Amino acid sequence: MINKFKEKLSLVPELPGSYQMKDKDGIIIYVGKAKNLKRRLKSYFTRTVTGKTKVMVSNIDDFEYIVTTSELESLILEITLIKKYNPKYNVLLKDDKSYPYIEFITNPYPLLKISRNPKLKKNKNNLYGPFPNVGSAKRCVNMLNRIYPLRKCEKLKKQVCLYYHLGECLGYCEKNVDQDKLNQMIKEIKSFLNGDSEFLIERLHEKMNNASNSLNFEKALEYKQMIDDINITLKNQIIILNRDYNFDLFNCYQSNNYISITTFFIRSGTLFGREKKIINTLSDKEDALLEYIIKFYEKNIIPKEIIVPSFMDINLLANYLNTKVETREKGDIKKLIDLAEENSKIYLEEKEQTLTNNENKRMEAINDLKKLLKVDNVSRMESFDNSHLFGTYYVGGMVVFEDFVPKKDEYRKFKVESSVKDDLSAMKEVVYRRYYRLMMENAKLPDLIVVDGGELQVSVVKEIIDSLNLPINIIGLKKDDHHKTNSIIDKDLNTINIDSHSNLFLYLANIQEEVHRYAITYHRTIKNKGMLSSMLEMVPGIGDSRRKALLKEFSSLKKIKEASIEDLEKILPHDVAESLYNYFKENEK
């Protein structure tokens, strides 16, 4: 490899910048940054590499680089390019989940709720968290709702409901509420959410004893369970610093291609929560942790202070996040930094053997599939399945896997035209829409389409792919008479038997189960919204906003059904209005 790029490497400057690795098709497979471009690029082709790095290097056919004036500029450029090209071997800066927060709305009346999109909230002072475990956040909200008579409904109703009669709401919709009582309740809840649980535990102990003395043992047990919930949620966390100290702390441990990262969330001097994550990365320890922290705060609230280990460039991170970033060389916080590293090391040592075994099994399965299909690449796979209710309300689901790893942020749902009455027609429509759109957007195509079915399903998909003149391989997972997958059908309709105990079979079966689950879950979601919502949302082009606009304009399903295309066009574009009109006519037939 070094001989192949020797001349080009000699021209690379020793300056900061971003570099892009490309495969033989000119597709960017990895984007990185460097303080010294020449040194970093040369290292890929001169040092001994193993595992994922070895696979990536073997796929490099060319590289490019962009020189920047500073390391901060190269970091920003790296992030921008990763978002634009979504490279196969960049994992840290791709979309990830946001953590749940507890949102405490106090005006006009107190309401507690779980918030999943904290970055979108205007008033960040009302948010408490993050909670790495959503179950912990839900337990906390449910417990406070049982203890305090908070508002339970998002929008106030016209009259009091059952919660008022149970004593779990003050009847904010009808009753005059004592403002002093309200202020005291808000103060106590905020204090609890900031980590002070002692006063609440004392009050619950008092209520538990009173209920027990009154022989109301059922109520006493309820208070006992509330106390246990508090102990699970807050009490087990360690008090480490003074009450006013708030920050997030990160540290990591790296072994081979794996980096284990531990995050501590410190709120009011309390270890409010912790998160552990292991990532397979090509970056060194400093870059990997830097990228992880940046990705973390794309969907979570940036605190006033972040603590990192001493090997990190705190100025670079502080400038990018526009917040205070520090490290410590001694004292209690240094002990916390070391504790986070120790946690990371223990967690990785526990999981590394399993991760390595899984990685080897995946690589073995990929190589087996290449040999079976006689192709060079089967890395990116897309799989489709349909779901329906007695031949109506067809929907499609598509899942994406890379090297047998699910890419959940790339899953897609499809509403199928109302005229479709069978699985094969539904498959045709979904596959055509998917790949016609990728063609129009000049987007990345999969190496392989995996169909849940035999010859008929493969033939239908092949017909669409051939009509679009796309170079995509296709296989079907065929079931036997006992509805168990037992063979592969290739694009030429040849049957290839596979060992049901092989790694390849297990990974293909996993894709099959995942796409089936995804399609059924989408169908149930639509169905559970009710008949009116289901009928409207089954029409392509009608989402939540347009559904609400239709209901506001026509007030009932009956009137929407009776509306002409011209009437529907007051709310909808012509093609969507026409689809909705025809949908109702088809259903009437």
MODA-V137266 format. One record per residue. N is the residue number from 1. SS is DSSP state (~ for helix, > for strand, _ for the rest). PHI is phi in whole degrees, 0 to 359 (* if undefined). OMEGA is omega in whole degrees, -180 to 180 (999 if undefined). Layout:
n=N ss=SS phi=PHI omega=OMEGA
n=N ss=SS phi=PHI omega=OMEGA
//
This chain:
n=1 ss=_ phi=* omega=-178
n=2 ss=~ phi=296 omega=179
n=3 ss=~ phi=292 omega=-179
n=4 ss=~ phi=296 omega=-175
n=5 ss=~ phi=251 omega=-173
n=6 ss=~ phi=303 omega=-178
n=7 ss=~ phi=293 omega=-179
n=8 ss=~ phi=293 omega=179
n=9 ss=~ phi=295 omega=-179
n=10 ss=~ phi=294 omega=-179
n=11 ss=_ phi=267 omega=-178
n=12 ss=_ phi=287 omega=-179
n=13 ss=_ phi=282 omega=176
n=14 ss=_ phi=270 omega=-177
n=15 ss=_ phi=228 omega=177
n=16 ss=_ phi=289 omega=178
n=17 ss=> phi=171 omega=178
n=18 ss=> phi=242 omega=179
n=19 ss=> phi=238 omega=-178
n=20 ss=> phi=229 omega=177
n=21 ss=> phi=269 omega=-179
n=22 ss=> phi=237 omega=176
n=23 ss=_ phi=267 omega=-175
n=24 ss=_ phi=294 omega=178
n=25 ss=_ phi=268 omega=180
n=26 ss=_ phi=80 omega=-180
n=27 ss=_ phi=274 omega=179
n=28 ss=> phi=287 omega=-178
n=29 ss=> phi=253 omega=178
n=30 ss=> phi=203 omega=176
n=31 ss=> phi=235 omega=178
n=32 ss=> phi=223 omega=176
n=33 ss=> phi=231 omega=-179
n=34 ss=> phi=203 omega=171
n=35 ss=_ phi=288 omega=-180
n=36 ss=_ phi=229 omega=-175
n=37 ss=~ phi=301 omega=-177
n=38 ss=~ phi=299 omega=-178
n=39 ss=~ phi=295 omega=-177
n=40 ss=~ phi=293 omega=-179
n=41 ss=~ phi=295 omega=-179
n=42 ss=~ phi=296 omega=-176
n=43 ss=~ phi=297 omega=-179
n=44 ss=~ phi=296 omega=-173
n=45 ss=~ phi=253 omega=-179
n=46 ss=~ phi=244 omega=-178
n=47 ss=_ phi=274 omega=176
n=48 ss=_ phi=282 omega=-180
n=49 ss=_ phi=241 omega=-179
n=50 ss=_ phi=226 omega=172
n=51 ss=~ phi=56 omega=-175
n=52 ss=~ phi=296 omega=179
n=53 ss=~ phi=297 omega=179
n=54 ss=~ phi=297 omega=179
n=55 ss=~ phi=296 omega=-180
n=56 ss=~ phi=298 omega=-178
n=57 ss=~ phi=298 omega=-180
n=58 ss=~ phi=294 omega=-180
n=59 ss=_ phi=265 omega=-179
n=60 ss=_ phi=284 omega=177
n=61 ss=_ phi=247 omega=-180
n=62 ss=> phi=194 omega=174
n=63 ss=> phi=214 omega=175
n=64 ss=> phi=229 omega=177
n=65 ss=> phi=210 omega=178
n=66 ss=> phi=232 omega=180
n=67 ss=> phi=281 omega=177
n=68 ss=_ phi=237 omega=-177
n=69 ss=_ phi=274 omega=-179
n=70 ss=_ phi=206 omega=178
n=71 ss=~ phi=290 omega=177
n=72 ss=~ phi=298 omega=179
n=73 ss=~ phi=295 omega=179
n=74 ss=~ phi=292 omega=177
n=75 ss=~ phi=295 omega=179
n=76 ss=~ phi=297 omega=179
n=77 ss=~ phi=294 omega=179
n=78 ss=~ phi=302 omega=-179
n=79 ss=~ phi=298 omega=180
n=80 ss=~ phi=298 omega=-179
n=81 ss=~ phi=291 omega=178
n=82 ss=~ phi=296 omega=178
n=83 ss=~ phi=294 omega=-178
n=84 ss=~ phi=286 omega=-172
n=85 ss=~ phi=258 omega=179
n=86 ss=_ phi=49 omega=-174
n=87 ss=_ phi=296 omega=-175
n=88 ss=_ phi=300 omega=-173
n=89 ss=_ phi=263 omega=172
n=90 ss=_ phi=264 omega=-178
n=91 ss=_ phi=244 omega=-172
n=92 ss=_ phi=289 omega=-173
n=93 ss=_ phi=258 omega=173
n=94 ss=_ phi=271 omega=-175
n=95 ss=_ phi=303 omega=177
n=96 ss=_ phi=221 omega=-176
n=97 ss=_ phi=288 omega=170
n=98 ss=_ phi=264 omega=180
n=99 ss=_ phi=269 omega=179
n=100 ss=> phi=286 omega=173
n=101 ss=> phi=239 omega=170
n=102 ss=> phi=264 omega=178
n=103 ss=> phi=257 omega=-180
n=104 ss=> phi=249 omega=179
n=105 ss=> phi=272 omega=-176
n=106 ss=_ phi=252 omega=-175
n=107 ss=_ phi=236 omega=6
n=108 ss=_ phi=276 omega=180
n=109 ss=_ phi=224 omega=-172
n=110 ss=_ phi=292 omega=180
n=111 ss=> phi=217 omega=176
n=112 ss=> phi=252 omega=179
n=113 ss=> phi=208 omega=175
n=114 ss=> phi=274 omega=179
n=115 ss=> phi=243 omega=-178
n=116 ss=_ phi=259 omega=-178
n=117 ss=_ phi=235 omega=-175
n=118 ss=~ phi=298 omega=-178
n=119 ss=~ phi=294 omega=-178
n=120 ss=~ phi=273 omega=-176
n=121 ss=_ phi=282 omega=-179
n=122 ss=_ phi=284 omega=-177
n=123 ss=_ phi=257 omega=-177
n=124 ss=~ phi=288 omega=-180
n=125 ss=~ phi=292 omega=-180
n=126 ss=~ phi=271 omega=-175
n=127 ss=> phi=255 omega=180
n=128 ss=> phi=233 omega=-178
n=129 ss=> phi=146 omega=7
n=130 ss=> phi=281 omega=174
n=131 ss=> phi=256 omega=179
n=132 ss=_ phi=300 omega=179
n=133 ss=_ phi=251 omega=-179
n=134 ss=~ phi=297 omega=178
n=135 ss=~ phi=299 omega=178
n=136 ss=~ phi=296 omega=178
n=137 ss=~ phi=296 omega=-180
n=138 ss=~ phi=295 omega=179
n=139 ss=~ phi=299 omega=-179
n=140 ss=~ phi=296 omega=180
n=141 ss=~ phi=296 omega=-180
n=142 ss=~ phi=297 omega=-179
n=143 ss=~ phi=295 omega=-180
n=144 ss=~ phi=293 omega=177
n=145 ss=~ phi=291 omega=177
n=146 ss=~ phi=281 omega=-177
n=147 ss=~ phi=280 omega=-176
n=148 ss=_ phi=248 omega=179
n=149 ss=_ phi=281 omega=-179
n=150 ss=_ phi=279 omega=172
n=151 ss=_ phi=296 omega=-176
n=152 ss=_ phi=256 omega=-176
n=153 ss=_ phi=259 omega=178
n=154 ss=_ phi=298 omega=178
n=155 ss=_ phi=246 omega=-178
n=156 ss=_ phi=298 omega=177
n=157 ss=_ phi=275 omega=-177
n=158 ss=_ phi=277 omega=179
n=159 ss=_ phi=214 omega=-176
n=160 ss=_ phi=295 omega=-178
n=161 ss=_ phi=246 omega=-175
n=162 ss=~ phi=299 omega=-179
n=163 ss=~ phi=302 omega=179
n=164 ss=~ phi=296 omega=-178
n=165 ss=~ phi=290 omega=176
n=166 ss=_ phi=274 omega=-179
n=167 ss=_ phi=80 omega=-179
n=168 ss=_ phi=257 omega=175
n=169 ss=_ phi=208 omega=-179
n=170 ss=_ phi=273 omega=180
n=171 ss=_ phi=70 omega=-176
n=172 ss=_ phi=299 omega=-178
n=173 ss=_ phi=286 omega=-175
n=174 ss=_ phi=238 omega=-168
n=175 ss=_ phi=269 omega=171
n=176 ss=_ phi=278 omega=-175
n=177 ss=_ phi=261 omega=178
n=178 ss=_ phi=295 omega=-175
n=179 ss=~ phi=295 omega=178
n=180 ss=~ phi=296 omega=178
n=181 ss=~ phi=295 omega=179
n=182 ss=~ phi=295 omega=-179
n=183 ss=~ phi=297 omega=179
n=184 ss=~ phi=295 omega=179
n=185 ss=~ phi=296 omega=179
n=186 ss=~ phi=298 omega=-180
n=187 ss=~ phi=298 omega=-178
n=188 ss=~ phi=293 omega=-179
n=189 ss=~ phi=294 omega=178
n=190 ss=~ phi=298 omega=179
n=191 ss=~ phi=297 omega=179
n=192 ss=~ phi=295 omega=-179
n=193 ss=~ phi=294 omega=177
n=194 ss=_ phi=271 omega=173
n=195 ss=_ phi=110 omega=-179
n=196 ss=_ phi=266 omega=-176
n=197 ss=_ phi=252 omega=-172
n=198 ss=~ phi=298 omega=-177
n=199 ss=~ phi=296 omega=-178
n=200 ss=~ phi=288 omega=178
n=201 ss=~ phi=295 omega=178
n=202 ss=~ phi=299 omega=-180
n=203 ss=~ phi=296 omega=-180
n=204 ss=~ phi=292 omega=175
n=205 ss=~ phi=299 omega=179
n=206 ss=~ phi=297 omega=180
n=207 ss=~ phi=293 omega=179
n=208 ss=~ phi=296 omega=180
n=209 ss=~ phi=294 omega=179
n=210 ss=~ phi=298 omega=179
n=211 ss=~ phi=294 omega=180
n=212 ss=~ phi=293 omega=179
n=213 ss=~ phi=296 omega=178
n=214 ss=_ phi=273 omega=-180
n=215 ss=_ phi=65 omega=176
n=216 ss=_ phi=266 omega=-172
n=217 ss=~ phi=290 omega=178
n=218 ss=~ phi=296 omega=178
n=219 ss=~ phi=292 omega=179
n=220 ss=~ phi=298 omega=178
n=221 ss=~ phi=296 omega=178
n=222 ss=~ phi=299 omega=178
n=223 ss=~ phi=294 omega=178
n=224 ss=~ phi=298 omega=179
n=225 ss=~ phi=294 omega=176
n=226 ss=~ phi=297 omega=179
n=227 ss=~ phi=297 omega=178
n=228 ss=~ phi=298 omega=179
n=229 ss=~ phi=299 omega=179
n=230 ss=~ phi=296 omega=180
n=231 ss=~ phi=298 omega=179
n=232 ss=~ phi=292 omega=-173
n=233 ss=~ phi=283 omega=-173
n=234 ss=~ phi=234 omega=-167
n=235 ss=~ phi=296 omega=-178
n=236 ss=_ phi=286 omega=180
n=237 ss=_ phi=279 omega=-170
n=238 ss=_ phi=273 omega=173
n=239 ss=> phi=278 omega=-171
n=240 ss=_ phi=238 omega=-173
n=241 ss=_ phi=221 omega=178
n=242 ss=_ phi=291 omega=-170
n=243 ss=_ phi=295 omega=-173
n=244 ss=_ phi=260 omega=-173
n=245 ss=_ phi=267 omega=179
n=246 ss=_ phi=231 omega=176
n=247 ss=> phi=193 omega=170
n=248 ss=> phi=251 omega=-178
n=249 ss=> phi=234 omega=-179
n=250 ss=> phi=233 omega=168
n=251 ss=> phi=204 omega=-172
n=252 ss=> phi=209 omega=174
n=253 ss=> phi=216 omega=-176
n=254 ss=> phi=241 omega=175
n=255 ss=> phi=216 omega=-177
n=256 ss=_ phi=54 omega=-179
n=257 ss=_ phi=265 omega=-177
n=258 ss=> phi=253 omega=173
n=259 ss=> phi=234 omega=179
n=260 ss=> phi=256 omega=-175
n=261 ss=> phi=241 omega=176
n=262 ss=> phi=245 omega=178
n=263 ss=> phi=240 omega=173
n=264 ss=> phi=252 omega=175
n=265 ss=> phi=254 omega=-178
n=266 ss=> phi=260 omega=179
n=267 ss=> phi=231 omega=-178
n=268 ss=_ phi=53 omega=177
n=269 ss=_ phi=76 omega=-178
n=270 ss=> phi=250 omega=173
n=271 ss=> phi=287 omega=-171
n=272 ss=> phi=288 omega=-180
n=273 ss=> phi=186 omega=179
n=274 ss=> phi=217 omega=179
n=275 ss=> phi=223 omega=178
n=276 ss=> phi=236 omega=-179
n=277 ss=> phi=211 omega=176
n=278 ss=> phi=245 omega=-177
n=279 ss=> phi=230 omega=173
n=280 ss=> phi=273 omega=-172
n=281 ss=_ phi=225 omega=175
n=282 ss=_ phi=265 omega=-176
n=283 ss=_ phi=278 omega=173
n=284 ss=_ phi=283 omega=-172
n=285 ss=~ phi=301 omega=-177
n=286 ss=~ phi=294 omega=-179
n=287 ss=~ phi=293 omega=-179
n=288 ss=~ phi=297 omega=180
n=289 ss=~ phi=292 omega=178
n=290 ss=~ phi=300 omega=-179
n=291 ss=~ phi=296 omega=180
n=292 ss=~ phi=298 omega=-179
n=293 ss=~ phi=296 omega=179
n=294 ss=~ phi=299 omega=-180
n=295 ss=~ phi=296 omega=-179
n=296 ss=~ phi=302 omega=-175
n=297 ss=~ phi=273 omega=172
n=298 ss=~ phi=289 omega=-178
n=299 ss=~ phi=238 omega=-180
n=300 ss=_ phi=232 omega=-174
n=301 ss=_ phi=289 omega=177
n=302 ss=_ phi=282 omega=179
n=303 ss=_ phi=285 omega=179
n=304 ss=_ phi=288 omega=-180
n=305 ss=> phi=213 omega=176
n=306 ss=> phi=233 omega=178
n=307 ss=> phi=252 omega=-180
n=308 ss=_ phi=227 omega=177
n=309 ss=_ phi=292 omega=-171
n=310 ss=_ phi=292 omega=-179
n=311 ss=_ phi=284 omega=-179
n=312 ss=_ phi=277 omega=174
n=313 ss=_ phi=274 omega=-173
n=314 ss=~ phi=291 omega=180
n=315 ss=~ phi=292 omega=179
n=316 ss=~ phi=298 omega=-179
n=317 ss=~ phi=292 omega=180
n=318 ss=~ phi=297 omega=180
n=319 ss=~ phi=293 omega=-179
n=320 ss=~ phi=289 omega=-177
n=321 ss=~ phi=273 omega=-179
n=322 ss=_ phi=57 omega=176
n=323 ss=_ phi=212 omega=-179
n=324 ss=> phi=283 omega=177
n=325 ss=> phi=235 omega=-177
n=326 ss=> phi=222 omega=170
n=327 ss=_ phi=229 omega=180
n=328 ss=_ phi=223 omega=178
n=329 ss=_ phi=253 omega=178
n=330 ss=_ phi=200 omega=177
n=331 ss=~ phi=90 omega=-175
n=332 ss=~ phi=297 omega=-178
n=333 ss=~ phi=289 omega=174
n=334 ss=~ phi=299 omega=176
n=335 ss=~ phi=296 omega=177
n=336 ss=~ phi=294 omega=178
n=337 ss=~ phi=301 omega=179
n=338 ss=~ phi=294 omega=179
n=339 ss=~ phi=296 omega=178
n=340 ss=~ phi=295 omega=178
n=341 ss=~ phi=294 omega=180
n=342 ss=~ phi=297 omega=176
n=343 ss=~ phi=300 omega=180
n=344 ss=~ phi=296 omega=-178
n=345 ss=~ phi=295 omega=-179
n=346 ss=~ phi=298 omega=-177
n=347 ss=~ phi=296 omega=-180
n=348 ss=~ phi=291 omega=179
n=349 ss=~ phi=297 omega=177
n=350 ss=~ phi=292 omega=-171
n=351 ss=~ phi=259 omega=-168
n=352 ss=~ phi=299 omega=-178
n=353 ss=~ phi=296 omega=178
n=354 ss=~ phi=295 omega=180
n=355 ss=~ phi=297 omega=-180
n=356 ss=~ phi=296 omega=179
n=357 ss=~ phi=298 omega=179
n=358 ss=~ phi=297 omega=179
n=359 ss=~ phi=297 omega=180
n=360 ss=~ phi=295 omega=179
n=361 ss=~ phi=296 omega=179
n=362 ss=~ phi=296 omega=180
n=363 ss=~ phi=298 omega=179
n=364 ss=~ phi=296 omega=-180
n=365 ss=~ phi=295 omega=180
n=366 ss=~ phi=297 omega=179
n=367 ss=~ phi=296 omega=178
n=368 ss=~ phi=296 omega=-179
n=369 ss=~ phi=292 omega=177
n=370 ss=~ phi=301 omega=-178
n=371 ss=~ phi=294 omega=-179
n=372 ss=~ phi=298 omega=-177
n=373 ss=~ phi=268 omega=180
n=374 ss=_ phi=58 omega=179
n=375 ss=_ phi=230 omega=-179
n=376 ss=_ phi=270 omega=-173
n=377 ss=_ phi=215 omega=173
n=378 ss=_ phi=223 omega=-173
n=379 ss=_ phi=298 omega=-175
n=380 ss=> phi=265 omega=-178
n=381 ss=> phi=236 omega=175
n=382 ss=> phi=235 omega=-176
n=383 ss=> phi=231 omega=-175
n=384 ss=> phi=236 omega=171
n=385 ss=> phi=207 omega=180
n=386 ss=> phi=243 omega=174
n=387 ss=> phi=218 omega=-179
n=388 ss=> phi=204 omega=178
n=389 ss=> phi=240 omega=-180
n=390 ss=_ phi=49 omega=176
n=391 ss=_ phi=81 omega=178
n=392 ss=> phi=232 omega=178
n=393 ss=> phi=54 omega=178
n=394 ss=> phi=290 omega=171
n=395 ss=> phi=225 omega=177
n=396 ss=> phi=238 omega=175
n=397 ss=> phi=232 omega=178
n=398 ss=> phi=229 omega=176
n=399 ss=> phi=244 omega=-178
n=400 ss=> phi=237 omega=176
n=401 ss=> phi=233 omega=171
n=402 ss=> phi=239 omega=-175
n=403 ss=_ phi=53 omega=179
n=404 ss=_ phi=69 omega=174
n=405 ss=> phi=255 omega=-178
n=406 ss=> phi=293 omega=176
n=407 ss=_ phi=249 omega=-168
n=408 ss=~ phi=296 omega=178
n=409 ss=~ phi=289 omega=180
n=410 ss=~ phi=254 omega=175
n=411 ss=_ phi=297 omega=180
n=412 ss=> phi=224 omega=177
n=413 ss=> phi=247 omega=-179
n=414 ss=> phi=227 omega=168
n=415 ss=> phi=269 omega=-175
n=416 ss=_ phi=257 omega=-179
n=417 ss=_ phi=307 omega=-176
n=418 ss=_ phi=296 omega=-178
n=419 ss=_ phi=287 omega=-179
n=420 ss=_ phi=286 omega=-176
n=421 ss=_ phi=234 omega=180
n=422 ss=_ phi=212 omega=-175
n=423 ss=~ phi=298 omega=-176
n=424 ss=~ phi=293 omega=177
n=425 ss=~ phi=294 omega=178
n=426 ss=~ phi=297 omega=178
n=427 ss=~ phi=297 omega=179
n=428 ss=~ phi=304 omega=-176
n=429 ss=~ phi=297 omega=-176
n=430 ss=~ phi=295 omega=-178
n=431 ss=~ phi=295 omega=179
n=432 ss=~ phi=298 omega=-178
n=433 ss=~ phi=299 omega=-179
n=434 ss=~ phi=298 omega=-171
n=435 ss=~ phi=273 omega=171
n=436 ss=~ phi=294 omega=179
n=437 ss=~ phi=294 omega=178
n=438 ss=~ phi=300 omega=177
n=439 ss=~ phi=297 omega=-178
n=440 ss=~ phi=296 omega=-178
n=441 ss=_ phi=268 omega=-177
n=442 ss=_ phi=53 omega=-176
n=443 ss=_ phi=271 omega=-177
n=444 ss=_ phi=291 omega=179
n=445 ss=_ phi=265 omega=176
n=446 ss=_ phi=285 omega=173
n=447 ss=_ phi=278 omega=-173
n=448 ss=> phi=212 omega=171
n=449 ss=> phi=256 omega=180
n=450 ss=> phi=252 omega=-177
n=451 ss=> phi=254 omega=176
n=452 ss=_ phi=276 omega=-178
n=453 ss=_ phi=161 omega=-176
n=454 ss=_ phi=256 omega=-173
n=455 ss=~ phi=301 omega=-177
n=456 ss=~ phi=298 omega=-179
n=457 ss=~ phi=295 omega=179
n=458 ss=~ phi=297 omega=-179
n=459 ss=~ phi=299 omega=-179
n=460 ss=~ phi=296 omega=-180
n=461 ss=~ phi=293 omega=180
n=462 ss=~ phi=298 omega=178
n=463 ss=~ phi=301 omega=-180
n=464 ss=~ phi=291 omega=-178
n=465 ss=~ phi=298 omega=178
n=466 ss=~ phi=293 omega=-180
n=467 ss=~ phi=295 omega=178
n=468 ss=_ phi=269 omega=178
n=469 ss=_ phi=58 omega=-178
n=470 ss=_ phi=253 omega=-178
n=471 ss=_ phi=272 omega=-178
n=472 ss=_ phi=245 omega=177
n=473 ss=> phi=283 omega=-177
n=474 ss=> phi=222 omega=169
n=475 ss=> phi=224 omega=173
n=476 ss=> phi=243 omega=178
n=477 ss=> phi=259 omega=-172
n=478 ss=> phi=272 omega=180
n=479 ss=> phi=259 omega=177
n=480 ss=_ phi=271 omega=-178
n=481 ss=_ phi=294 omega=179
n=482 ss=_ phi=263 omega=178
n=483 ss=_ phi=63 omega=176
n=484 ss=_ phi=245 omega=-180
n=485 ss=> phi=295 omega=-178
n=486 ss=> phi=225 omega=-179
n=487 ss=> phi=199 omega=178
n=488 ss=> phi=252 omega=172
n=489 ss=> phi=252 omega=-179
n=490 ss=> phi=275 omega=-174
n=491 ss=_ phi=294 omega=177
n=492 ss=_ phi=267 omega=178
n=493 ss=_ phi=68 omega=173
n=494 ss=_ phi=278 omega=178
n=495 ss=> phi=266 omega=179
n=496 ss=> phi=241 omega=179
n=497 ss=> phi=281 omega=179
n=498 ss=_ phi=231 omega=180
n=499 ss=_ phi=291 omega=-177
n=500 ss=_ phi=293 omega=178
n=501 ss=_ phi=259 omega=-177
n=502 ss=_ phi=282 omega=177
n=503 ss=~ phi=298 omega=-180
n=504 ss=~ phi=300 omega=180
n=505 ss=~ phi=300 omega=-177
n=506 ss=~ phi=296 omega=-179
n=507 ss=~ phi=289 omega=177
n=508 ss=~ phi=293 omega=178
n=509 ss=~ phi=296 omega=178
n=510 ss=~ phi=295 omega=176
n=511 ss=~ phi=298 omega=-179
n=512 ss=~ phi=300 omega=180
n=513 ss=~ phi=293 omega=-177
n=514 ss=~ phi=293 omega=-179
n=515 ss=~ phi=290 omega=177
n=516 ss=~ phi=295 omega=178
n=517 ss=~ phi=298 omega=-176
n=518 ss=~ phi=294 omega=-180
n=519 ss=~ phi=294 omega=-180
n=520 ss=~ phi=294 omega=179
n=521 ss=~ phi=298 omega=178
n=522 ss=~ phi=296 omega=-180
n=523 ss=~ phi=297 omega=180
n=524 ss=~ phi=296 omega=179
n=525 ss=~ phi=299 omega=179
n=526 ss=~ phi=295 omega=-177
n=527 ss=~ phi=296 omega=-177
n=528 ss=~ phi=289 omega=177
n=529 ss=_ phi=287 omega=179
n=530 ss=_ phi=103 omega=-174
n=531 ss=~ phi=300 omega=-178
n=532 ss=~ phi=298 omega=-179
n=533 ss=~ phi=298 omega=-179
n=534 ss=~ phi=300 omega=-176
n=535 ss=~ phi=297 omega=-179
n=536 ss=~ phi=290 omega=-174
n=537 ss=~ phi=283 omega=176
n=538 ss=_ phi=286 omega=-179
n=539 ss=_ phi=274 omega=177
n=540 ss=_ phi=305 omega=180
n=541 ss=_ phi=101 omega=179
n=542 ss=_ phi=248 omega=176
n=543 ss=_ phi=249 omega=-175
n=544 ss=~ phi=297 omega=-177
n=545 ss=~ phi=295 omega=-179
n=546 ss=~ phi=290 omega=176
n=547 ss=~ phi=299 omega=179
n=548 ss=~ phi=296 omega=180
n=549 ss=~ phi=295 omega=178
n=550 ss=~ phi=296 omega=-180
n=551 ss=~ phi=294 omega=179
n=552 ss=~ phi=293 omega=-178
n=553 ss=~ phi=283 omega=-172
n=554 ss=~ phi=253 omega=173
n=555 ss=_ phi=72 omega=-180
n=556 ss=_ phi=207 omega=178
n=557 ss=~ phi=296 omega=-179
n=558 ss=~ phi=302 omega=-178
n=559 ss=~ phi=289 omega=177
n=560 ss=~ phi=294 omega=178
n=561 ss=~ phi=298 omega=-176
n=562 ss=~ phi=279 omega=-176
n=563 ss=_ phi=290 omega=175
n=564 ss=_ phi=279 omega=177
n=565 ss=~ phi=300 omega=180
n=566 ss=~ phi=297 omega=178
n=567 ss=~ phi=295 omega=-179
n=568 ss=~ phi=293 omega=-179
n=569 ss=_ phi=291 omega=175
n=570 ss=_ phi=293 omega=-178
n=571 ss=_ phi=249 omega=-170
n=572 ss=_ phi=245 omega=170
n=573 ss=_ phi=299 omega=-174
n=574 ss=~ phi=304 omega=-176
n=575 ss=~ phi=294 omega=179
n=576 ss=~ phi=288 omega=178
n=577 ss=~ phi=299 omega=180
n=578 ss=~ phi=295 omega=178
n=579 ss=~ phi=297 omega=-180
n=580 ss=~ phi=294 omega=180
n=581 ss=~ phi=299 omega=-180
n=582 ss=~ phi=292 omega=179
n=583 ss=~ phi=299 omega=180
n=584 ss=~ phi=294 omega=179
n=585 ss=~ phi=295 omega=179
n=586 ss=~ phi=296 omega=-179
n=587 ss=~ phi=292 omega=177
n=588 ss=~ phi=297 omega=178
n=589 ss=_ phi=296 omega=999
//
